[in-house]
Amino acid sequence: MIRGILFDVDGVIFDSEEFIRQSYYDWYEKRHNIKITYEDLLPYTGTGEPTSINGLGRAFGLDYDLEEDKKGIYDCYARLIQGVLQPLPGVRKFIENAGKAGLRLALATSADRSKLNSSMKATGLGPENFDFIVSGDMVSKTKPDGSIYRYAAAGLVLPNEECLVIEDALSGHIAARRAGSHSLGLMTSFTADPQILAGADCVIKDLSEFPSFSTLEEFNAVWEKMCNDFRDASIVGKLIDRASGAIRNAYAPYSHFRVGAAVLTSNGRIYGGCNVENASYGATICAERGAAMAAIEAEGKTEFKAIAIVSESPEPAPPCALCRQFLAEFAGPDMQVYLISIKTGVFRHYNFGTLMPMVFELEEPGEKA
């Protein structure tokens, strides 16, 4: 059961993304005499100023001072938002409903507290509306590391599994999933598909689309229905459909344990596979490897972005250790893994790194052990 909400701030609570970008444009033109663009900033959305300033410094070969640039950007931002910054649609109502339902609320922003204070002062949506606040200057690693959301959940005295992160940035969804929390995406900065592949369970336009609720049980019922409906209509539904079709052709005369799988590659294509047993049991091919080999046969060396695995056991079956190592050859730790039981309808969602935390990798020539 979800008992806590961990809000990102910019692009989730406040309609601030335009002002943040403009503060970067103004400062970099004034201080460094360069015109940066939306595309220059996009990779750093949600990662915090140290990451973006360092990244821009490397990209443009700048002689810069992190603290000077950060202060300059924050000063520009504070001036730009005066009298114009607003909470995003649905935010005040959602917070009001969450209070009625007894949900605990935390803010978790990659920006420093001074920037957050500027936003709160400009909108009147202050710290009294939240039970705990974490800012980027309170943690050593910002998003996509999961530290900030682990800290926020600890501040609410809740396990991360009982917290829902609300994010608009890909780095934020990755951080939420790495921390072990659920994740709702808002389309302030990115469309739905990239957020799904970063770990979002569901994506909506903004919080005005979140149905009203007044109790904890009602909130959780609404959240579950939203996830189910969104899953069916998204790329996840297509993956599950392909895996569910593949399971029908599974050859399992010995174990009678049929499995279907489907992988999504970085090219946006989906490939299916089923388990194929053999009288010499070591020759058996799992569904996951079957789907993976179909993808490799079609595309050559490729990258897997997501995998759905369908089985008939009451609890969804995860890939075996051999398949996990096989998949690690073509997938990073943030590949999305969806496990489904077609017998009970139970659904599980993981990052691949959670299922395979220590992969075997060959060293490239010249690398040190």
Order of alpha helices (4+ residues) and beta strands (2+ residues): beta-alpha-alpha-alpha-alpha-alpha-beta-alpha-beta-alpha-beta-alpha-beta-alpha-beta-alpha-alpha-beta-beta-alpha-beta-alpha-beta-beta-alpha
